[in-house]
Amino acid sequence: RAAAQRNLATLDCKSHPLAIICSSCSLFTLISLPSAYKSPVLLGLYSALTIGRPHCWNPNLLKMLGEPNDLGRLQSIMQAIELACSSIQMHVNPAAAEATILSLSQYPQPYQACKFILENSQVANARFQAAGAIRDAAFREWGILTSADKGGLISFCLCFVMQHASSPEGYVQAKVSSVAAQLLKRGWLEFIAAEKEAFLLQIKQAVTGTHGIDVQFVGINFLESLVSEFSPATSTAMGLPREFHEQCRMSLERDYLKTFYSWAQEAAVGVTDKIIESSTEVPEVKVCTAALRLMLQILNWDFRYSSVDGAKTNIDVFSAEVRHDANNSRRSECIIVQPGPLWRDILLSSGHVIWLLNLYGSLRHKFSLKGYWLDCPIAVSARKLIVQFCSLAGTIFPTDNNAQMQEHHLIQLLSGIIQWVQPPDVISR
């Protein structure tokens, strides 16, 4: 064994595949080697290195090594990852388990193995790790992947979350959805318009309910992940210059953000009647909640390219200048929303505010006797969105009508909100 180690030490560790074995004498690393390197000499050196480590030696698996990318090999890789995930959970040799999982994402082009794990593993954590490995490997190898390879990885992730939309393991779904969003952003400036539209058409069909409630829910969640990735404050580090992220941000804001808002709006409106008319909680509630949350996220965007004066400002709406009973006042911060004139039709002229107020008012009346109403997700999201509408400002309101549109907007909001104030006479105090 010592002689074998000395011989291997003379190899170029940056280019020779045997260096992988030197750095990690694990069964998983060996079965991941390209078949061209699985020679008798290599296996002999490996056996010399692993004397005294019987867990690394399996004649059946060694026989399997000569068969490139067959079902048995993929199953063995999956089992190794599943065992590593279970070992970490049970705190059994966690260092070796972590090294095994890390080797999956570090190995060149592990996509077939990762897809196999996602589609076949019964261990949720193994699927979670496989999704992360797809992202890590794709980021590292982006420059050598073909356009078809890049699009194929994104399509696989999107199809996976939609095909498993009813899965109870939400964190795996969220991970795969996040990977799809990150890969789509990574190629955003490379993909031609037709390629982007193909992806977004698939998302639109999901968000608008073409494929059912569960798929609609995951479609909205994907858009939430995508918007988060394009926002500099919440984007994933990709090792790229700031200009890349800024160009992606500008593209999304100018060409797609308003469209995403309209899809979310359509999704929420489409399930409203079912929610209000039902005597029990229905699956449509989660769709409406997710859509409201997405609309809130979009209005919280730091608008710069669709607004003349799109700087975001934090103000105290209950400052001492407004209310003089400082001892009893409740302070809250409000973010001024300034999306610009291009958003006027969808936010102010479409009846959207009336719909939102009616939705909250109807649900409030329906569930007013239930103590959990104020804190349930749909109520919280609706109230936050109403606050955002109260915070609209800037060039979305025309300057040539003496602020009449802004005044009408605020009166409309106040007329709805004032009905919910309890006790009613508190306003006159």
C-alpha positions in Angstrom: 0.0 0.0 0.0 2.8 2.4 0.9 4.5 1.7 -2.5 1.2 2.3 -4.3 0.8 5.6 -2.5 4.4 6.7 -3.4 3.7 5.9 -7.1 0.5 7.8 -7.1 2.1 10.8 -5.5 4.2 11.3 -8.6 1.1 11.8 -10.8 -0.2 15.2 -11.9 -3.0 15.7 -9.4 -4.6 18.4 -11.4 -5.2 16.3 -14.5 -4.9 12.6 -13.8 -8.0 10.7 -12.7 -6.0 8.7 -10.2 -5.6 11.8 -8.2 -9.3 11.5 -7.4 -8.7 8.2 -5.7 -5.7 9.6 -3.8 -7.8 12.4 -2.3 -10.8 10.2 -1.5 -10.6 6.4 -1.3 -14.3 5.9 -1.4 -16.4 3.4 -3.3 -18.6 6.2 -4.7 -15.6 8.1 -6.1 -14.4 4.9 -7.8 -17.7 4.0 -9.5 -18.0 7.6 -10.7 -14.8 7.4 -12.7 -15.1 7.3 -16.5 -14.9 3.7 -17.9 -11.7 4.5 -19.8 -9.8 4.6 -16.5 -11.3 1.4 -15.1 -8.4 -0.7 -16.1 -7.0 -3.7 -14.1 -4.0 -1.6 -13.2 -6.2 1.1 -11.8 -8.3 -1.4 -9.8 -5.1 -3.1 -8.5 -3.8 0.3 -7.3 -7.2 1.0 -5.7 -7.2 -2.3 -3.9 -3.7 -1.6 -2.6 -4.9 1.7 -1.2 -8.0 0.3 0.4 -6.4 -2.7 2.3 -7.9 -2.8 5.7 -11.0 -0.9 4.5 -13.4 -3.7 3.5 -16.3 -1.3 3.0 -14.5 0.1 -0.1 -14.2 -3.3 -1.7 -17.1 -5.1 -3.5 -16.4 -7.6 -6.3 -19.9 -7.2 -7.7 -19.5 -3.4 -8.0 -16.0 -3.8 -9.5 -17.5 -6.0 -12.2 -20.1 -3.3 -12.8 -17.5 -0.6 -13.3 -16.9 -1.8 -16.9 -20.5 -1.0 -17.9 -20.8 2.8 -18.6 -23.9 4.5 -17.3 -26.1 1.4 -17.0 -28.9 1.0 -14.5 -26.9 -0.8 -12.0 -24.3 1.9 -11.8 -26.9 4.6 -11.4 -28.6 2.6 -8.6 -25.3 2.2 -6.8 -24.6 5.9 -6.9 -28.1 6.6 -5.6 -27.7 4.1 -2.8 -24.3 5.7 -1.8 -26.0 9.1 -1.6 -28.9 7.7 0.3 -26.6 6.0 2.8 -24.6 9.2 3.2 -27.8 11.3 3.9 -29.0 8.7 6.4 -25.5 8.7 8.1 -25.6 12.4 8.5 -29.0 12.3 10.1 -27.9 9.5 12.5 -24.5 11.2 13.1 -22.7 8.1 11.9 -19.3 9.1 10.4 -20.6 12.5 9.2 -17.3 13.6 7.7 -17.2 10.6 5.3 -20.9 11.1 4.5 -20.4 14.8 3.7 -17.4 13.9 1.4 -19.5 11.5 -0.5 -22.3 14.0 -1.0 -19.8 16.7 -2.0 -18.2 14.4 -4.6 -21.5 14.2 -6.4 -21.5 17.9 -7.2 -17.8 18.1 -7.8 -17.6 15.3 -10.3 -17.7 16.3 -14.0 -21.2 16.4 -15.5 -23.0 14.4 -12.8 -26.4 15.3 -14.4 -27.6 11.8 -15.4 -26.9 10.4 -11.9 -28.6 13.5 -10.3 -31.7 13.1 -12.5 -31.8 9.4 -11.7 -31.7 10.1 -7.9 -34.4 12.8 -8.2 -36.7 10.5 -10.2 -36.2 7.3 -8.3 -34.9 7.8 -4.7 -37.3 7.3 -1.9 -35.1 9.4 0.4 -36.1 13.0 0.3 -32.7 14.3 1.5 -31.0 12.4 -1.3 -33.3 14.2 -3.8 -32.5 17.5 -2.2 -28.8 16.9 -2.5 -29.1 15.8 -6.1 -30.9 19.0 -7.0 -28.1 21.0 -5.3 -25.5 19.0 -7.2 -27.2 19.9 -10.5 -26.9 23.6 -9.7 -23.3 23.4 -8.5 -22.1 21.4 -11.5 -24.0 23.6 -14.0 -22.6 26.8 -12.5 -19.1 25.4 -12.6 -19.3 23.9 -16.2 -21.6 26.6 -17.7 -19.0 27.6 -20.2 -18.6 24.1 -21.7 -22.3 23.2 -21.7 -24.2 23.5 -25.0 -27.3 25.6 -25.3 -29.3 22.4 -25.5 -27.7 21.1 -22.3 -28.5 24.3 -20.4 -32.1 24.4 -21.6 -32.5 20.7 -20.9 -31.5 21.1 -17.3 -33.9 23.9 -16.8 -36.7 22.0 -18.5 -36.0 18.9 -16.4 -36.3 20.9 -13.1 -39.5 22.6 -14.3 -41.1 19.4 -15.4 -40.0 17.7 -12.1 -41.7 20.2 -9.8 -44.9 20.1 -11.9 -45.0 16.4 -12.2 -44.6 16.1 -8.4 -46.7 19.1 -7.5 -48.8 17.1 -5.0 -45.7 15.8 -3.2 -45.8 16.3 0.6 -42.1 17.0 0.7 -42.3 20.7 0.0 -38.7 21.5 0.8 -37.5 19.2 -2.1 -40.0 20.9 -4.4 -38.7 24.3 -3.3 -35.1 23.3 -3.8 -35.7 22.1 -7.4 -37.8 25.1 -8.2 -35.0 27.4 -6.9 -32.4 25.5 -9.0 -34.6 26.1 -12.1 -34.8 29.8 -11.3 -31.1 30.1 -10.7 -30.2 28.3 -14.0 -32.7 30.4 -15.9 -31.1 33.6 -14.6 -27.6 32.2 -15.3 -28.5 31.9 -19.0 -30.9 34.9 -19.2 -28.5 37.1 -21.2 -27.6 34.2 -23.5 -31.0 32.7 -24.3 -32.7 34.2 -27.3 -36.2 35.6 -26.9 -37.8 32.4 -28.3 -36.1 30.3 -25.7 -37.2 32.5 -22.9 -40.7 32.5 -24.2 -40.8 28.7 -24.3 -39.9 28.5 -20.6 -42.3 31.3 -19.6 -45.2 29.8 -21.6 -44.8 26.6 -19.6 -44.9 28.7 -16.4 -47.9 30.8 -17.5 -49.9 27.7 -18.2 -49.1 26.4 -14.7 -49.8 29.8 -13.0 -53.2 30.3 -14.7 -54.5 26.9 -13.6 -54.3 25.0 -16.9 -52.9 21.9 -15.2 -54.8 22.0 -11.9 -54.6 23.5 -8.4 -51.4 21.8 -7.3 -49.4 22.7 -10.4 -50.8 26.2 -10.2 -49.4 26.5 -6.7 -45.9 25.4 -7.6 -46.0 27.6 -10.7 -46.6 30.7 -8.6 -43.9 29.6 -6.2 -41.5 29.2 -9.1 -42.2 32.8 -10.1 -41.6 33.9 -6.6 -38.2 32.2 -6.7 -37.4 33.7 -10.1 -38.2 37.3 -8.9 -36.1 36.7 -5.8 -33.2 35.6 -8.0 -33.4 38.7 -10.2 -33.5 41.1 -7.2 -30.0 42.0 -6.1 -30.9 41.9 -2.4 -31.9 38.2 -2.6 -30.0 36.8 -5.6 -27.7 33.9 -5.4 -23.9 34.5 -5.8 -22.8 33.1 -9.2 -19.2 34.4 -9.3 -20.2 36.9 -12.0 -19.6 40.7 -12.2 -22.2 43.0 -10.8 -23.0 44.2 -14.4 -24.5 40.8 -15.1 -26.9 40.9 -12.3 -27.9 44.5 -13.1 -28.6 43.7 -16.7 -30.8 40.7 -15.7 -32.6 43.0 -13.2 -33.2 45.7 -15.9 -34.4 43.1 -18.4 -36.9 41.5 -16.0 -38.2 44.9 -14.7 -38.8 46.3 -18.2 -40.1 43.3 -20.0 -41.5 40.7 -17.6 -42.2 41.9 -14.1 -45.5 43.5 -15.0 -46.5 40.3 -16.9 -45.8 38.2 -13.9 -47.9 40.5 -11.7 -50.8 40.1 -14.2 -50.5 36.3 -14.1 -50.6 36.3 -10.3 -53.6 38.6 -10.3 -55.4 36.4 -12.8 -54.7 33.3 -10.6 -56.0 35.0 -7.5 -59.1 36.3 -9.1 -59.8 32.9 -10.7 -60.1 31.2 -7.3 -61.8 33.9 -5.3 -65.4 32.8 -5.8 -64.6 29.2 -4.8 -63.0 30.4 -1.6 -65.8 32.7 -0.6 -68.6 30.3 -1.5 -67.0 27.3 0.2 -68.1 26.4 3.8 -64.7 24.8 4.5 -61.1 25.5 3.6 -60.4 24.5 0.0 -57.1 24.0 -1.9 -57.7 27.2 -3.7 -56.8 29.1 -0.5 -53.1 28.2 -0.9 -53.2 29.3 -4.5 -54.7 32.7 -3.6 -52.3 33.1 -0.7 -49.3 32.4 -2.9 -50.6 34.8 -5.6 -51.1 37.6 -3.1 -47.6 36.9 -1.7 -46.1 37.1 -5.2 -47.9 40.4 -6.0 -46.6 41.8 -2.7 -43.1 40.7 -3.6 -43.3 42.4 -7.0 -44.6 45.6 -5.6 -41.8 45.5 -3.1 -39.3 45.6 -6.0 -36.8 48.4 -6.1 -38.1 50.0 -9.3 -35.3 51.8 -11.2 -35.9 51.2 -14.9 -39.7 51.7 -15.3 -39.9 54.8 -13.1 -38.5 58.3 -13.5 -37.9 58.8 -9.8 -37.8 55.2 -8.6 -35.7 55.6 -5.5 -37.0 53.6 -2.6 -37.5 55.6 0.6 -38.3 54.4 4.1 -40.6 56.7 6.1 -42.5 56.6 9.4 -46.2 57.1 8.5 -47.1 57.6 12.2 -44.5 60.2 13.0 -44.9 62.8 15.7 -45.9 65.4 13.0 -49.0 63.3 12.1 -50.0 62.2 15.5 -49.4 64.1 18.7 -50.3 61.5 21.2 -46.8 60.0 21.1 -47.3 58.0 24.3 -50.1 55.9 22.7 -49.1 55.9 19.1 -48.1 52.7 17.3 -45.2 53.2 14.9 -44.9 51.3 11.6 -42.5 51.6 8.7 -43.9 51.9 5.2 -42.0 51.4 1.9 -43.0 53.9 -0.8 -44.0 52.0 -4.0 -43.1 53.8 -7.2 -43.4 51.5 -10.2 -43.9 54.2 -12.7 -46.5 55.1 -15.3 -46.3 51.8 -17.2 -48.1 50.2 -14.2 -51.0 52.6 -14.1 -53.4 50.4 -16.1 -52.9 47.2 -14.1 -52.8 48.8 -10.6 -55.2 51.8 -10.9 -57.4 51.4 -13.9 -58.3 47.7 -13.8 -60.5 47.6 -10.7 -57.8 45.7 -8.9 -58.0 47.8 -5.7 -61.8 47.2 -5.5 -61.3 43.5 -6.0 -58.7 43.3 -3.2 -60.8 45.3 -0.7 -63.9 43.1 -1.5 -61.9 39.9 -1.1 -60.5 40.9 2.3 -63.9 42.3 3.4 -65.7 39.1 2.4 -63.3 36.8 4.0 -63.2 38.9 7.2 -67.0 38.7 7.4 -67.1 35.0 6.7 -64.4 34.1 9.3 -64.9 36.9 11.8 -66.0 34.4 14.5 -62.9 32.3 14.2 -60.1 33.5 16.4 -57.3 32.5 14.0 -58.6 34.7 11.1 -56.3 37.7 11.7 -53.1 35.5 11.6 -54.0 33.1 8.8 -51.7 33.5 5.8 -54.3 34.7 3.3 -55.4 37.5 5.7 -51.8 38.5 6.4 -50.9 38.6 2.7 -54.1 40.6 1.8 -53.5 43.2 4.5 -49.9 43.6 3.5 -50.9 44.1 -0.2 -53.5 46.7 0.8 -50.8 48.6 2.7 -48.6 48.5 -0.4 -51.5 50.1 -2.4 -51.7 52.8 0.2 -48.0 53.4 -0.4 -48.3 54.0 -4.1 -46.6 57.2 -5.2 -44.6 58.9 -7.9 -45.2 59.0 -11.6 -47.8 56.2 -11.6 -50.2 59.1 -10.9 -50.4 61.6 -13.8 -49.3 65.1 -13.0 -51.6 66.9 -15.4 -54.9 66.4 -13.5 -54.2 68.2 -10.2 -53.6 64.9 -8.4 -57.2 63.8 -8.9 -56.3 60.2 -9.7 -54.2 59.9 -6.5 -56.9 61.5 -4.4 -59.5 59.1 -5.9 -57.2 56.1 -5.2 -56.7 57.0 -1.6 -60.4 57.7 -1.0 -61.2 54.3 -2.6 -58.9 52.6 -0.1 -60.1 54.6 2.9 -63.7 53.8 2.1 -62.9 50.1 2.3 -60.6 50.1 5.3 -62.8 52.3 7.5 -65.4 49.6 7.6 -63.0 47.3 9.4 -62.0 49.7 12.2 -63.2 48.4 15.6 -64.6 50.1 17.5 -66.0 52.4 14.8 -65.8 55.6 17.0 -62.0 55.2 17.4 -61.6 57.3 14.3 -63.1 60.4 15.8 -60.8 60.3 18.8 
